[in-house]
């Protein structure tokens, strides 16, 4: 018997591919059940509720049927279009904020599942390895191109819907937030639905902002990741509420449960220190219920104002829970008046120099430690004699004794620590 030519082998392989495609179309409902279960087990996000699961099942079946037609009738990949139900499934994932990575992964896992099934069918039907190999190559090539084309199309649908949905949702959120932050009476269940966030618990308000050194859109994504990390560090319950105020600024709320245990400032500071350079945050104090939601945000906004006045002297985290920050927030409301008070209360100690900075910080710590040299030395890790020298030197440069207008002295020192050069005298003056 003469050996078959390459064309004859290719012809037999093409017939085999048609048989496989015909079987795939006939068994699409059965394969859909198995593939849907496999995807559901492998990717938790794609089974977000009964409706999403039903849409996934319908999308899988529609794609199997279209792939079968593409193989059976040799339809050019450029001429196929995405099944309508697959587009709808992508849009629903976008509306739920599920990552597009889950969508793409589902298509790649589906591709592998179909190829494995097809190879098993080929092995069962065709003993000639040359024909089986050629048919297998054809199945792999078409399936890969099909999945590549369809997954790219559904991701486009996903991104378009995500942009539209976020814009619409932000419109609702903006109105809802405006009413809530203005202290207007609102229906709590309706407000929670509009925000996608529970109000009947304790909250920690956060304001985040970026120096804006990254590409467009990167800063907000970065800020949202920081908020999530802060929520984890604070022991937050559920997903925090993130609201983009502009391209570089965002408002956030972290749910803390009913006990409202305040997070440790050090833990939140660590999160900010690990964040990309140029990322800043301000926090309020924990507060409960809808009114607490409003109050903690206002406190965070006041703390942010302190950082904005300080400019390059701002710390990565400015917490309203710090008593000094609360005082500095009041002083930041009238920077010019604060500057005059600093100059009057501190004299030469108000100079914007490293020398004056060390003396001011030591003196403020000394006052906070109830004038104890020992306690001050322990807090700032200096010898007691060094502390005494600095306190005496600070009072000498002030030009007045410690108890002369003591309140103004403390306020001025706090202003210098938190508001920086905005209230200091430049060395040239």
Steps between C-alpha positions, in 0.01 A plus 500: 500500500643832389581754767255785536605840377512804726188633331313178569603508867395864522165411343435221746602730787260768376217245491592393853489860622150534351393187686645634825329837446168331425527296819598815693185677382282201586651458843523872582231484775675207668847657469362831627402341831846350550688812388285734710566287806875498428512878458289555809735286708815664364395868505285614791432847354318369192222344708390818677137407566238287318440749219871525421532121510210463255656758268832317516328174408324664205824669389688170509235323292483782243878502463514122459237514227677784317837327525341184361361695202838668446673161483227325303454764230858637499376851578781761499569621852479863390138446395367359827327718756466468875186321622260755647474310827882501533500879467227523763692275736805726469286807568349345812845418637601862444191623687601290799857624499638152428846512345530453124781254583234255617323535165815439294602208720160340448550508123850352526382221729208438266741479207707236678188302594373495140840405354534213749152375408572528127828309530323221686241482218771500234687218674179299526406547134831497310776238543722656233735728693574713193135587451440542873800733530388716207143518630626585847713782363196640322287485817770671708560775244134586448412476868792724597411762240132480595564551871750777427247686284200450729683570828637826357149600392336420834774684690423805284134461597603461864712816501235709321233384742726553800565859394129565438391323817753675719396836360134426569572353841721793593218736405271318743777484759577868461141601569473250786829612653415868465174449689661285766799728558271804510318342794170469314249243624527192283345156487778275624420187290468711184821685579687175566378364168616815320843485660547125501617538859344432842444804719378328817843438649814694597700675230846645447508783248804522272612760249772382260694696244793453267783721385389407149823360362346196331317458167138602463271283709786329684475728802138417578561126464798539731294693755230233498759232568636708790149535645449123484836447674406754768170319554683171548744662745209655692310171522226635275187297430388470141619699201587865574313773315718677243390818327719679244475872567727594211795347313735531797268498804264242644274467801472173685311341787611189686232300679613394848209297629275574796771524768680774308844417639727775361798386293852571616650800325830313472337219299348747255827692475677176403257456210575850374875448537474193278290680239662655190675832557270799486202327662341675798203439727307675775263326739220601733402330825267202520132593517174305474198506271405743221596803710832337588556437128473876446703606805798271440522624142497865609776421749707331230451805277622727782804277549568517128494879519780482756708292260425726204611808694820318601571417132840327475516472880181290510514149642376209294217452751331783687256363758230712663518259794828672597413788738770717344345454156163612634661819627695548178177459300349798682813706440505401131165673458680837520865449408585871508367537855688184601819642350464822699442302820808285435719804446365672813523191723836362384712792393826376346388143567257541206788484249473243219832329579598150602649636824174674598300193394689276747456750782126542431435125487691440822315782677158376384581145613622640833167678554303187403710301754394734783841671501683179587851486358514127562172425322599726210836328460324163485256621235754656265792268587741771615704533818326696775777761499454551124127549555564759768748683277250512214212620720714775648625600155145506360379729778804719451421543129136556580608783728237426765461250787298181461185618679472830314187449284535124535189422291620708205837330530352150469269600215790660315721193544220273372448729201869483416510120529200436275469800268869542426643793313153646438521649851879533537737786430746440217868526606541817290243690707 
